[in-house]
Amino acid sequence: MNRIEVVSLFFNQIDKTKMSPTKAAEEFESFLLEEFLKEGMKPILEEKSFTQRIYWEQFLITVAEKLSEKEPLKFKKALKAYLKSSHNF
């Protein structure tokens, strides 16, 4: 597969990275899972101290990364199918 350009904003700096569509799908799935977990934990984390929230945020990032390794949302599979069908006109 060709490489695609992924643009992200990190500390107000635009970061452009070229990666394979498969890797981009993995990164997106991890990010999406992380956001789902953070939203689900919001009521619990509101009562925690700043330090505890930072700890939990890092924990949720790690959990999201590990979950995405198992591909629960199947973004990579869907992207491969889309790319295959779009090249078979």
PyMOL Python script that loads the backbone (N, CA, C, O; Angstrom):
from pymol import cmd

cmd.read_pdbstr("""\
ATOM      1  N   MET A   1       0.839  -1.181   0.000  1.00  0.00           N
ATOM      2  CA  MET A   1       0.000   0.000   0.000  1.00  0.00           C
ATOM      3  C   MET A   1       0.880   1.238   0.000  1.00  0.00           C
ATOM      4  O   MET A   1       2.006   1.212   0.495  1.00  0.00           O
ATOM      5  N   ASN A   2       0.362   2.313  -0.554  1.00  0.00           N
ATOM      6  CA  ASN A   2       1.080   3.579  -0.548  1.00  0.00           C
ATOM      7  C   ASN A   2       1.084   4.168   0.845  1.00  0.00           C
ATOM      8  O   ASN A   2       0.292   3.790   1.708  1.00  0.00           O
ATOM      9  N   ARG A   3       1.987   5.096   1.039  1.00  0.00           N
ATOM     10  CA  ARG A   3       2.041   5.788   2.317  1.00  0.00           C
ATOM     11  C   ARG A   3       1.138   7.011   2.232  1.00  0.00           C
ATOM     12  O   ARG A   3       1.010   7.626   1.174  1.00  0.00           O
ATOM     13  N   ILE A   4       0.521   7.355   3.344  1.00  0.00           N
ATOM     14  CA  ILE A   4      -0.336   8.528   3.384  1.00  0.00           C
ATOM     15  C   ILE A   4       0.233   9.521   4.383  1.00  0.00           C
ATOM     16  O   ILE A   4       0.989   9.149   5.280  1.00  0.00           O
ATOM     17  N   GLU A   5      -0.131  10.775   4.224  1.00  0.00           N
ATOM     18  CA  GLU A   5       0.343  11.805   5.138  1.00  0.00           C
ATOM     19  C   GLU A   5      -0.693  12.000   6.232  1.00  0.00           C
ATOM     20  O   GLU A   5      -1.869  12.229   5.950  1.00  0.00           O
ATOM     21  N   VAL A   6      -0.258  11.909   7.466  1.00  0.00           N
ATOM     22  CA  VAL A   6      -1.125  12.085   8.624  1.00  0.00           C
ATOM     23  C   VAL A   6      -0.701  13.368   9.310  1.00  0.00           C
ATOM     24  O   VAL A   6       0.480  13.562   9.597  1.00  0.00           O
ATOM     25  N   VAL A   7      -1.649  14.239   9.571  1.00  0.00           N
ATOM     26  CA  VAL A   7      -1.359  15.521  10.205  1.00  0.00           C
ATOM     27  C   VAL A   7      -1.946  15.504  11.606  1.00  0.00           C
ATOM     28  O   VAL A   7      -3.115  15.168  11.795  1.00  0.00           O
ATOM     29  N   SER A   8      -1.127  15.868  12.591  1.00  0.00           N
ATOM     30  CA  SER A   8      -1.617  15.948  13.964  1.00  0.00           C
ATOM     31  C   SER A   8      -1.136  17.252  14.586  1.00  0.00           C
ATOM     32  O   SER A   8      -0.173  17.861  14.119  1.00  0.00           O
ATOM     33  N   LEU A   9      -1.815  17.666  15.638  1.00  0.00           N
ATOM     34  CA  LEU A   9      -1.459  18.882  16.353  1.00  0.00           C
ATOM     35  C   LEU A   9      -0.942  18.468  17.717  1.00  0.00           C
ATOM     36  O   LEU A   9      -1.653  17.823  18.488  1.00  0.00           O
ATOM     37  N   PHE A  10       0.303  18.840  18.018  1.00  0.00           N
ATOM     38  CA  PHE A  10       0.928  18.453  19.279  1.00  0.00           C
ATOM     39  C   PHE A  10       1.564  19.696  19.880  1.00  0.00           C
ATOM     40  O   PHE A  10       2.502  20.251  19.308  1.00  0.00           O
ATOM     41  N   PHE A  11       1.068  20.134  21.021  1.00  0.00           N
ATOM     42  CA  PHE A  11       1.544  21.354  21.666  1.00  0.00           C
ATOM     43  C   PHE A  11       1.588  22.522  20.678  1.00  0.00           C
ATOM     44  O   PHE A  11       2.589  23.230  20.570  1.00  0.00           O
ATOM     45  N   ASN A  12       0.489  22.701  19.970  1.00  0.00           N
ATOM     46  CA  ASN A  12       0.321  23.778  18.985  1.00  0.00           C
ATOM     47  C   ASN A  12       1.326  23.726  17.846  1.00  0.00           C
ATOM     48  O   ASN A  12       1.547  24.734  17.175  1.00  0.00           O
ATOM     49  N   GLN A  13       1.931  22.583  17.619  1.00  0.00           N
ATOM     50  CA  GLN A  13       2.834  22.383  16.488  1.00  0.00           C
ATOM     51  C   GLN A  13       2.190  21.375  15.550  1.00  0.00           C
ATOM     52  O   GLN A  13       1.723  20.321  15.981  1.00  0.00           O
ATOM     53  N   ILE A  14       2.167  21.704  14.273  1.00  0.00           N
ATOM     54  CA  ILE A  14       1.620  20.764  13.299  1.00  0.00           C
ATOM     55  C   ILE A  14       2.695  19.745  12.970  1.00  0.00           C
ATOM     56  O   ILE A  14       3.812  20.098  12.590  1.00  0.00           O
ATOM     57  N   ASP A  15       2.347  18.492  13.119  1.00  0.00           N
ATOM     58  CA  ASP A  15       3.278  17.397  12.847  1.00  0.00           C
ATOM     59  C   ASP A  15       2.745  16.605  11.662  1.00  0.00           C
ATOM     60  O   ASP A  15       1.634  16.077  11.708  1.00  0.00           O
ATOM     61  N   LYS A  16       3.531  16.525  10.613  1.00  0.00           N
ATOM     62  CA  LYS A  16       3.150  15.738   9.439  1.00  0.00           C
ATOM     63  C   LYS A  16       4.012  14.492   9.401  1.00  0.00           C
ATOM     64  O   LYS A  16       5.238  14.568   9.470  1.00  0.00           O
ATOM     65  N   THR A  17       3.368  13.355   9.291  1.00  0.00           N
ATOM     66  CA  THR A  17       4.060  12.075   9.261  1.00  0.00           C
ATOM     67  C   THR A  17       3.519  11.254   8.106  1.00  0.00           C
ATOM     68  O   THR A  17       2.314  11.234   7.856  1.00  0.00           O
ATOM     69  N   LYS A  18       4.409  10.582   7.409  1.00  0.00           N
ATOM     70  CA  LYS A  18       3.959   9.664   6.360  1.00  0.00           C
ATOM     71  C   LYS A  18       4.010   8.259   6.933  1.00  0.00           C
ATOM     72  O   LYS A  18       5.026   7.824   7.476  1.00  0.00           O
ATOM     73  N   MET A  19       2.892   7.563   6.800  1.00  0.00           N
ATOM     74  CA  MET A  19       2.824   6.189   7.292  1.00  0.00           C
ATOM     75  C   MET A  19       1.900   5.391   6.385  1.00  0.00           C
ATOM     76  O   MET A  19       1.157   5.944   5.574  1.00  0.00           O
ATOM     77  N   SER A  20       1.968   4.097   6.544  1.00  0.00           N
ATOM     78  CA  SER A  20       1.107   3.229   5.737  1.00  0.00           C
ATOM     79  C   SER A  20      -0.343   3.413   6.183  1.00  0.00           C
ATOM     80  O   SER A  20      -0.592   3.744   7.343  1.00  0.00           O
ATOM     81  N   PRO A  21      -1.294   3.206   5.285  1.00  0.00           N
ATOM     82  CA  PRO A  21      -2.702   3.288   5.687  1.00  0.00           C
ATOM     83  C   PRO A  21      -3.039   2.326   6.832  1.00  0.00           C
ATOM     84  O   PRO A  21      -3.870   2.636   7.685  1.00  0.00           O
ATOM     85  N   THR A  22      -2.392   1.168   6.842  1.00  0.00           N
ATOM     86  CA  THR A  22      -2.632   0.196   7.911  1.00  0.00           C
ATOM     87  C   THR A  22      -2.212   0.765   9.260  1.00  0.00           C
ATOM     88  O   THR A  22      -2.944   0.647  10.243  1.00  0.00           O
ATOM     89  N   LYS A  23      -1.033   1.384   9.308  1.00  0.00           N
ATOM     90  CA  LYS A  23      -0.539   1.988  10.549  1.00  0.00           C
ATOM     91  C   LYS A  23      -1.433   3.154  10.965  1.00  0.00           C
ATOM     92  O   LYS A  23      -1.709   3.337  12.151  1.00  0.00           O
ATOM     93  N   ALA A  24      -1.884   3.942   9.987  1.00  0.00           N
ATOM     94  CA  ALA A  24      -2.787   5.057  10.286  1.00  0.00           C
ATOM     95  C   ALA A  24      -4.090   4.543  10.895  1.00  0.00           C
ATOM     96  O   ALA A  24      -4.618   5.149  11.826  1.00  0.00           O
ATOM     97  N   ALA A  25      -4.611   3.433  10.378  1.00  0.00           N
ATOM     98  CA  ALA A  25      -5.838   2.838  10.920  1.00  0.00           C
ATOM     99  C   ALA A  25      -5.612   2.362  12.350  1.00  0.00           C
ATOM    100  O   ALA A  25      -6.479   2.537  13.207  1.00  0.00           O
ATOM    101  N   GLU A  26      -4.452   1.761  12.613  1.00  0.00           N
ATOM    102  CA  GLU A  26      -4.122   1.306  13.971  1.00  0.00           C
ATOM    103  C   GLU A  26      -4.056   2.489  14.930  1.00  0.00           C
ATOM    104  O   GLU A  26      -4.601   2.432  16.033  1.00  0.00           O
ATOM    105  N   GLU A  27      -3.385   3.561  14.507  1.00  0.00           N
ATOM    106  CA  GLU A  27      -3.249   4.751  15.345  1.00  0.00           C
ATOM    107  C   GLU A  27      -4.617   5.367  15.634  1.00  0.00           C
ATOM    108  O   GLU A  27      -4.901   5.760  16.766  1.00  0.00           O
ATOM    109  N   PHE A  28      -5.464   5.448  14.600  1.00  0.00           N
ATOM    110  CA  PHE A  28      -6.792   6.027  14.779  1.00  0.00           C
ATOM    111  C   PHE A  28      -7.632   5.180  15.726  1.00  0.00           C
ATOM    112  O   PHE A  28      -8.330   5.715  16.587  1.00  0.00           O
ATOM    113  N   GLU A  29      -7.565   3.869  15.570  1.00  0.00           N
ATOM    114  CA  GLU A  29      -8.332   2.976  16.440  1.00  0.00           C
ATOM    115  C   GLU A  29      -7.891   3.141  17.892  1.00  0.00           C
ATOM    116  O   GLU A  29      -8.728   3.175  18.794  1.00  0.00           O
ATOM    117  N   SER A  30      -6.594   3.243  18.122  1.00  0.00           N
ATOM    118  CA  SER A  30      -6.074   3.440  19.467  1.00  0.00           C
ATOM    119  C   SER A  30      -6.568   4.767  20.044  1.00  0.00           C
ATOM    120  O   SER A  30      -6.986   4.831  21.200  1.00  0.00           O
ATOM    121  N   PHE A  31      -6.517   5.822  19.233  1.00  0.00           N
ATOM    122  CA  PHE A  31      -6.973   7.141  19.676  1.00  0.00           C
ATOM    123  C   PHE A  31      -8.460   7.120  20.011  1.00  0.00           C
ATOM    124  O   PHE A  31      -8.876   7.658  21.037  1.00  0.00           O
ATOM    125  N   LEU A  32      -9.260   6.499  19.149  1.00  0.00           N
ATOM    126  CA  LEU A  32     -10.701   6.448  19.365  1.00  0.00           C
ATOM    127  C   LEU A  32     -11.041   5.667  20.640  1.00  0.00           C
ATOM    128  O   LEU A  32     -11.895   6.091  21.418  1.00  0.00           O
ATOM    129  N   LEU A  33     -10.380   4.540  20.850  1.00  0.00           N
ATOM    130  CA  LEU A  33     -10.603   3.763  22.075  1.00  0.00           C
ATOM    131  C   LEU A  33     -10.216   4.573  23.311  1.00  0.00           C
ATOM    132  O   LEU A  33     -10.904   4.538  24.331  1.00  0.00           O
ATOM    133  N   GLU A  34      -9.106   5.302  23.203  1.00  0.00           N
ATOM    134  CA  GLU A  34      -8.661   6.148  24.313  1.00  0.00           C
ATOM    135  C   GLU A  34      -9.734   7.180  24.660  1.00  0.00           C
ATOM    136  O   GLU A  34     -10.032   7.397  25.835  1.00  0.00           O
ATOM    137  N   GLU A  35     -10.312   7.813  23.647  1.00  0.00           N
ATOM    138  CA  GLU A  35     -11.355   8.813  23.880  1.00  0.00           C
ATOM    139  C   GLU A  35     -12.603   8.182  24.494  1.00  0.00           C
ATOM    140  O   GLU A  35     -13.211   8.774  25.386  1.00  0.00           O
ATOM    141  N   PHE A  36     -12.998   6.993  24.035  1.00  0.00           N
ATOM    142  CA  PHE A  36     -14.136   6.288  24.627  1.00  0.00           C
ATOM    143  C   PHE A  36     -13.882   6.014  26.110  1.00  0.00           C
ATOM    144  O   PHE A  36     -14.754   6.241  26.949  1.00  0.00           O
ATOM    145  N   LEU A  37     -12.686   5.527  26.423  1.00  0.00           N
ATOM    146  CA  LEU A  37     -12.345   5.215  27.813  1.00  0.00           C
ATOM    147  C   LEU A  37     -12.339   6.473  28.678  1.00  0.00           C
ATOM    148  O   LEU A  37     -12.843   6.452  29.800  1.00  0.00           O
ATOM    149  N   LYS A  38     -11.777   7.561  28.171  1.00  0.00           N
ATOM    150  CA  LYS A  38     -11.735   8.815  28.934  1.00  0.00           C
ATOM    151  C   LYS A  38     -13.142   9.326  29.222  1.00  0.00           C
ATOM    152  O   LYS A  38     -13.432   9.757  30.338  1.00  0.00           O
ATOM    153  N   GLU A  39     -14.018   9.277  28.216  1.00  0.00           N
ATOM    154  CA  GLU A  39     -15.401   9.727  28.413  1.00  0.00           C
ATOM    155  C   GLU A  39     -16.109   8.855  29.444  1.00  0.00           C
ATOM    156  O   GLU A  39     -16.848   9.362  30.289  1.00  0.00           O
ATOM    157  N   GLY A  40     -15.886   7.566  29.375  1.00  0.00           N
ATOM    158  CA  GLY A  40     -16.512   6.656  30.325  1.00  0.00           C
ATOM    159  C   GLY A  40     -16.032   6.856  31.751  1.00  0.00           C
ATOM    160  O   GLY A  40     -16.778   6.615  32.700  1.00  0.00           O
ATOM    161  N   MET A  41     -14.793   7.295  31.905  1.00  0.00           N
ATOM    162  CA  MET A  41     -14.210   7.479  33.236  1.00  0.00           C
ATOM    163  C   MET A  41     -14.416   8.892  33.788  1.00  0.00           C
ATOM    164  O   MET A  41     -14.088   9.142  34.949  1.00  0.00           O
ATOM    165  N   LYS A  42     -14.944   9.813  32.998  1.00  0.00           N
ATOM    166  CA  LYS A  42     -15.086  11.205  33.435  1.00  0.00           C
ATOM    167  C   LYS A  42     -15.787  11.358  34.788  1.00  0.00           C
ATOM    168  O   LYS A  42     -15.273  12.071  35.650  1.00  0.00           O
ATOM    169  N   PRO A  43     -16.939  10.717  35.008  1.00  0.00           N
ATOM    170  CA  PRO A  43     -17.609  10.898  36.302  1.00  0.00           C
ATOM    171  C   PRO A  43     -16.747  10.442  37.483  1.00  0.00           C
ATOM    172  O   PRO A  43     -16.796  11.045  38.556  1.00  0.00           O
ATOM    173  N   ILE A  44     -15.982   9.410  37.294  1.00  0.00           N
ATOM    174  CA  ILE A  44     -15.129   8.893  38.365  1.00  0.00           C
ATOM    175  C   ILE A  44     -13.935   9.811  38.588  1.00  0.00           C
ATOM    176  O   ILE A  44     -13.546  10.058  39.729  1.00  0.00           O
ATOM    177  N   LEU A  45     -13.354  10.315  37.509  1.00  0.00           N
ATOM    178  CA  LEU A  45     -12.134  11.109  37.608  1.00  0.00           C
ATOM    179  C   LEU A  45     -12.375  12.535  38.077  1.00  0.00           C
ATOM    180  O   LEU A  45     -11.435  13.197  38.516  1.00  0.00           O
ATOM    181  N   GLU A  46     -13.612  13.030  37.997  1.00  0.00           N
ATOM    182  CA  GLU A  46     -13.902  14.396  38.436  1.00  0.00           C
ATOM    183  C   GLU A  46     -13.557  14.604  39.900  1.00  0.00           C
ATOM    184  O   GLU A  46     -13.165  15.701  40.297  1.00  0.00           O
ATOM    185  N   GLU A  47     -13.700  13.563  40.704  1.00  0.00           N
ATOM    186  CA  GLU A  47     -13.458  13.670  42.142  1.00  0.00           C
ATOM    187  C   GLU A  47     -11.990  13.463  42.512  1.00  0.00           C
ATOM    188  O   GLU A  47     -11.621  13.636  43.674  1.00  0.00           O
ATOM    189  N   LYS A  48     -11.159  13.101  41.557  1.00  0.00           N
ATOM    190  CA  LYS A  48      -9.752  12.795  41.834  1.00  0.00           C
ATOM    191  C   LYS A  48      -8.896  14.058  41.785  1.00  0.00           C
ATOM    192  O   LYS A  48      -9.290  15.073  41.210  1.00  0.00           O
ATOM    193  N   SER A  49      -7.732  13.975  42.393  1.00  0.00           N
ATOM    194  CA  SER A  49      -6.783  15.090  42.346  1.00  0.00           C
ATOM    195  C   SER A  49      -6.148  15.160  40.960  1.00  0.00           C
ATOM    196  O   SER A  49      -6.268  14.232  40.161  1.00  0.00           O
ATOM    197  N   PHE A  50      -5.475  16.270  40.690  1.00  0.00           N
ATOM    198  CA  PHE A  50      -4.810  16.452  39.400  1.00  0.00           C
ATOM    199  C   PHE A  50      -3.817  15.322  39.146  1.00  0.00           C
ATOM    200  O   PHE A  50      -3.767  14.771  38.047  1.00  0.00           O
ATOM    201  N   THR A  51      -3.033  14.979  40.157  1.00  0.00           N
ATOM    202  CA  THR A  51      -2.032  13.925  40.017  1.00  0.00           C
ATOM    203  C   THR A  51      -2.686  12.582  39.722  1.00  0.00           C
ATOM    204  O   THR A  51      -2.202  11.831  38.875  1.00  0.00           O
ATOM    205  N   GLN A  52      -3.760  12.279  40.400  1.00  0.00           N
ATOM    206  CA  GLN A  52      -4.472  11.021  40.154  1.00  0.00           C
ATOM    207  C   GLN A  52      -5.066  10.990  38.751  1.00  0.00           C
ATOM    208  O   GLN A  52      -5.051   9.949  38.095  1.00  0.00           O
ATOM    209  N   ARG A  53      -5.589  12.126  38.287  1.00  0.00           N
ATOM    210  CA  ARG A  53      -6.147  12.174  36.927  1.00  0.00           C
ATOM    211  C   ARG A  53      -5.065  11.945  35.880  1.00  0.00           C
ATOM    212  O   ARG A  53      -5.306  11.268  34.881  1.00  0.00           O
ATOM    213  N   ILE A  54      -3.876  12.503  36.097  1.00  0.00           N
ATOM    214  CA  ILE A  54      -2.756  12.288  35.170  1.00  0.00           C
ATOM    215  C   ILE A  54      -2.392  10.805  35.143  1.00  0.00           C
ATOM    216  O   ILE A  54      -2.186  10.237  34.070  1.00  0.00           O
ATOM    217  N   TYR A  55      -2.313  10.182  36.306  1.00  0.00           N
ATOM    218  CA  TYR A  55      -2.010   8.757  36.389  1.00  0.00           C
ATOM    219  C   TYR A  55      -3.056   7.950  35.624  1.00  0.00           C
ATOM    220  O   TYR A  55      -2.712   7.088  34.814  1.00  0.00           O
ATOM    221  N   TRP A  56      -4.335   8.232  35.882  1.00  0.00           N
ATOM    222  CA  TRP A  56      -5.408   7.497  35.214  1.00  0.00           C
ATOM    223  C   TRP A  56      -5.396   7.722  33.711  1.00  0.00           C
ATOM    224  O   TRP A  56      -5.665   6.801  32.939  1.00  0.00           O
ATOM    225  N   GLU A  57      -5.083   8.946  33.292  1.00  0.00           N
ATOM    226  CA  GLU A  57      -5.018   9.218  31.855  1.00  0.00           C
ATOM    227  C   GLU A  57      -3.940   8.363  31.198  1.00  0.00           C
ATOM    228  O   GLU A  57      -4.166   7.801  30.126  1.00  0.00           O
ATOM    229  N   GLN A  58      -2.785   8.260  31.820  1.00  0.00           N
ATOM    230  CA  GLN A  58      -1.715   7.416  31.281  1.00  0.00           C
ATOM    231  C   GLN A  58      -2.135   5.944  31.268  1.00  0.00           C
ATOM    232  O   GLN A  58      -1.835   5.212  30.325  1.00  0.00           O
ATOM    233  N   PHE A  59      -2.825   5.529  32.313  1.00  0.00           N
ATOM    234  CA  PHE A  59      -3.331   4.156  32.373  1.00  0.00           C
ATOM    235  C   PHE A  59      -4.302   3.891  31.225  1.00  0.00           C
ATOM    236  O   PHE A  59      -4.216   2.854  30.568  1.00  0.00           O
ATOM    237  N   LEU A  60      -5.221   4.818  30.980  1.00  0.00           N
ATOM    238  CA  LEU A  60      -6.207   4.651  29.908  1.00  0.00           C
ATOM    239  C   LEU A  60      -5.551   4.644  28.532  1.00  0.00           C
ATOM    240  O   LEU A  60      -5.994   3.920  27.640  1.00  0.00           O
ATOM    241  N   ILE A  61      -4.505   5.437  28.350  1.00  0.00           N
ATOM    242  CA  ILE A  61      -3.763   5.433  27.081  1.00  0.00           C
ATOM    243  C   ILE A  61      -3.158   4.056  26.852  1.00  0.00           C
ATOM    244  O   ILE A  61      -3.234   3.513  25.749  1.00  0.00           O
ATOM    245  N   THR A  62      -2.557   3.493  27.895  1.00  0.00           N
ATOM    246  CA  THR A  62      -1.943   2.169  27.785  1.00  0.00           C
ATOM    247  C   THR A  62      -2.994   1.099  27.499  1.00  0.00           C
ATOM    248  O   THR A  62      -2.779   0.222  26.662  1.00  0.00           O
ATOM    249  N   VAL A  63      -4.119   1.170  28.186  1.00  0.00           N
ATOM    250  CA  VAL A  63      -5.199   0.205  27.949  1.00  0.00           C
ATOM    251  C   VAL A  63      -5.698   0.318  26.512  1.00  0.00           C
ATOM    252  O   VAL A  63      -5.915  -0.699  25.853  1.00  0.00           O
ATOM    253  N   ALA A  64      -5.881   1.536  26.020  1.00  0.00           N
ATOM    254  CA  ALA A  64      -6.351   1.739  24.643  1.00  0.00           C
ATOM    255  C   ALA A  64      -5.362   1.165  23.638  1.00  0.00           C
ATOM    256  O   ALA A  64      -5.762   0.539  22.657  1.00  0.00           O
ATOM    257  N   GLU A  65      -4.068   1.379  23.882  1.00  0.00           N
ATOM    258  CA  GLU A  65      -3.051   0.832  22.971  1.00  0.00           C
ATOM    259  C   GLU A  65      -3.101  -0.688  22.953  1.00  0.00           C
ATOM    260  O   GLU A  65      -3.027  -1.303  21.889  1.00  0.00           O
ATOM    261  N   LYS A  66      -3.225  -1.295  24.127  1.00  0.00           N
ATOM    262  CA  LYS A  66      -3.276  -2.758  24.200  1.00  0.00           C
ATOM    263  C   LYS A  66      -4.554  -3.301  23.564  1.00  0.00           C
ATOM    264  O   LYS A  66      -4.517  -4.313  22.864  1.00  0.00           O
ATOM    265  N   LEU A  67      -5.672  -2.641  23.803  1.00  0.00           N
ATOM    266  CA  LEU A  67      -6.925  -3.071  23.179  1.00  0.00           C
ATOM    267  C   LEU A  67      -6.847  -2.967  21.665  1.00  0.00           C
ATOM    268  O   LEU A  67      -7.344  -3.842  20.955  1.00  0.00           O
ATOM    269  N   SER A  68      -6.230  -1.908  21.166  1.00  0.00           N
ATOM    270  CA  SER A  68      -6.170  -1.711  19.714  1.00  0.00           C
ATOM    271  C   SER A  68      -5.295  -2.761  19.033  1.00  0.00           C
ATOM    272  O   SER A  68      -5.450  -3.010  17.838  1.00  0.00           O
ATOM    273  N   GLU A  69      -4.385  -3.375  19.774  1.00  0.00           N
ATOM    274  CA  GLU A  69      -3.568  -4.449  19.195  1.00  0.00           C
ATOM    275  C   GLU A  69      -4.437  -5.642  18.795  1.00  0.00           C
ATOM    276  O   GLU A  69      -4.077  -6.397  17.892  1.00  0.00           O
ATOM    277  N   LYS A  70      -5.568  -5.812  19.457  1.00  0.00           N
ATOM    278  CA  LYS A  70      -6.498  -6.907  19.150  1.00  0.00           C
ATOM    279  C   LYS A  70      -7.506  -6.499  18.083  1.00  0.00           C
ATOM    280  O   LYS A  70      -8.349  -7.304  17.689  1.00  0.00           O
ATOM    281  N   GLU A  71      -7.429  -5.274  17.619  1.00  0.00           N
ATOM    282  CA  GLU A  71      -8.278  -4.745  16.545  1.00  0.00           C
ATOM    283  C   GLU A  71      -9.775  -4.925  16.812  1.00  0.00           C
ATOM    284  O   GLU A  71     -10.470  -5.518  15.988  1.00  0.00           O
ATOM    285  N   PRO A  72     -10.286  -4.429  17.939  1.00  0.00           N
ATOM    286  CA  PRO A  72     -11.701  -4.654  18.248  1.00  0.00           C
ATOM    287  C   PRO A  72     -12.665  -3.933  17.307  1.00  0.00           C
ATOM    288  O   PRO A  72     -13.789  -4.397  17.111  1.00  0.00           O
ATOM    289  N   LEU A  73     -12.253  -2.820  16.727  1.00  0.00           N
ATOM    290  CA  LEU A  73     -13.151  -2.056  15.855  1.00  0.00           C
ATOM    291  C   LEU A  73     -12.970  -2.386  14.377  1.00  0.00           C
ATOM    292  O   LEU A  73     -13.739  -1.922  13.535  1.00  0.00           O
ATOM    293  N   LYS A  74     -11.969  -3.175  14.068  1.00  0.00           N
ATOM    294  CA  LYS A  74     -11.724  -3.681  12.699  1.00  0.00           C
ATOM    295  C   LYS A  74     -11.497  -2.578  11.658  1.00  0.00           C
ATOM    296  O   LYS A  74     -11.849  -2.752  10.492  1.00  0.00           O
ATOM    297  N   PHE A  75     -10.913  -1.445  12.070  1.00  0.00           N
ATOM    298  CA  PHE A  75     -10.634  -0.378  11.110  1.00  0.00           C
ATOM    299  C   PHE A  75      -9.639  -0.812  10.046  1.00  0.00           C
ATOM    300  O   PHE A  75      -9.785  -0.466   8.874  1.00  0.00           O
ATOM    301  N   LYS A  76      -8.627  -1.571  10.453  1.00  0.00           N
ATOM    302  CA  LYS A  76      -7.614  -2.000   9.491  1.00  0.00           C
ATOM    303  C   LYS A  76      -8.236  -2.883   8.413  1.00  0.00           C
ATOM    304  O   LYS A  76      -7.944  -2.726   7.227  1.00  0.00           O
ATOM    305  N   LYS A  77      -9.084  -3.801   8.830  1.00  0.00           N
ATOM    306  CA  LYS A  77      -9.751  -4.699   7.885  1.00  0.00           C
ATOM    307  C   LYS A  77     -10.666  -3.904   6.944  1.00  0.00           C
ATOM    308  O   LYS A  77     -10.695  -4.154   5.739  1.00  0.00           O
ATOM    309  N   ALA A  78     -11.403  -2.956   7.499  1.00  0.00           N
ATOM    310  CA  ALA A  78     -12.305  -2.138   6.682  1.00  0.00           C
ATOM    311  C   ALA A  78     -11.525  -1.283   5.692  1.00  0.00           C
ATOM    312  O   ALA A  78     -11.938  -1.132   4.542  1.00  0.00           O
ATOM    313  N   LEU A  79     -10.400  -0.723   6.131  1.00  0.00           N
ATOM    314  CA  LEU A  79      -9.583   0.107   5.244  1.00  0.00           C
ATOM    315  C   LEU A  79      -8.995  -0.723   4.112  1.00  0.00           C
ATOM    316  O   LEU A  79      -8.991  -0.292   2.960  1.00  0.00           O
ATOM    317  N   LYS A  80      -8.499  -1.912   4.437  1.00  0.00           N
ATOM    318  CA  LYS A  80      -7.950  -2.788   3.392  1.00  0.00           C
ATOM    319  C   LYS A  80      -9.021  -3.138   2.363  1.00  0.00           C
ATOM    320  O   LYS A  80      -8.755  -3.120   1.162  1.00  0.00           O
ATOM    321  N   ALA A  81     -10.226  -3.457   2.823  1.00  0.00           N
ATOM    322  CA  ALA A  81     -11.323  -3.791   1.906  1.00  0.00           C
ATOM    323  C   ALA A  81     -11.684  -2.592   1.040  1.00  0.00           C
ATOM    324  O   ALA A  81     -11.937  -2.737  -0.156  1.00  0.00           O
ATOM    325  N   TYR A  82     -11.708  -1.415   1.642  1.00  0.00           N
ATOM    326  CA  TYR A  82     -12.028  -0.203   0.881  1.00  0.00           C
ATOM    327  C   TYR A  82     -10.969   0.072  -0.177  1.00  0.00           C
ATOM    328  O   TYR A  82     -11.293   0.350  -1.332  1.00  0.00           O
ATOM    329  N   LEU A  83      -9.699  -0.006   0.222  1.00  0.00           N
ATOM    330  CA  LEU A  83      -8.618   0.263  -0.733  1.00  0.00           C
ATOM    331  C   LEU A  83      -8.616  -0.761  -1.859  1.00  0.00           C
ATOM    332  O   LEU A  83      -8.357  -0.419  -3.013  1.00  0.00           O
ATOM    333  N   LYS A  84      -8.904  -2.016  -1.526  1.00  0.00           N
ATOM    334  CA  LYS A  84      -8.948  -3.062  -2.550  1.00  0.00           C
ATOM    335  C   LYS A  84     -10.089  -2.800  -3.532  1.00  0.00           C
ATOM    336  O   LYS A  84      -9.906  -2.921  -4.744  1.00  0.00           O
ATOM    337  N   SER A  85     -11.255  -2.444  -3.018  1.00  0.00           N
ATOM    338  CA  SER A  85     -12.408  -2.205  -3.896  1.00  0.00           C
ATOM    339  C   SER A  85     -12.247  -0.924  -4.711  1.00  0.00           C
ATOM    340  O   SER A  85     -12.725  -0.848  -5.842  1.00  0.00           O
ATOM    341  N   SER A  86     -11.583   0.076  -4.151  1.00  0.00           N
ATOM    342  CA  SER A  86     -11.424   1.337  -4.885  1.00  0.00           C
ATOM    343  C   SER A  86     -10.395   1.217  -6.006  1.00  0.00           C
ATOM    344  O   SER A  86     -10.401   2.029  -6.931  1.00  0.00           O
ATOM    345  N   HIS A  87      -9.516   0.225  -5.942  1.00  0.00           N
ATOM    346  CA  HIS A  87      -8.522   0.015  -7.000  1.00  0.00           C
ATOM    347  C   HIS A  87      -9.017  -0.957  -8.070  1.00  0.00           C
ATOM    348  O   HIS A  87      -8.326  -1.176  -9.065  1.00  0.00           O
ATOM    349  N   ASN A  88     -10.190  -1.539  -7.884  1.00  0.00           N
ATOM    350  CA  ASN A  88     -10.734  -2.525  -8.830  1.00  0.00           C
ATOM    351  C   ASN A  88     -11.878  -1.942  -9.655  1.00  0.00           C
ATOM    352  O   ASN A  88     -12.931  -2.569  -9.770  1.00  0.00           O
ATOM    353  N   PHE A  89     -11.698  -0.791 -10.213  1.00  0.00           N
ATOM    354  CA  PHE A  89     -12.773  -0.188 -11.033  1.00  0.00           C
ATOM    355  C   PHE A  89     -12.808  -0.835 -12.373  1.00  0.00           C
ATOM    356  O   PHE A  89     -13.636  -0.475 -13.210  1.00  0.00           O
TER     357      PHE A  89
END
""", "prot")
cmd.dss("prot")
cmd.show_as("cartoon", "prot")
cmd.util.cbc("prot")
cmd.orient("prot")
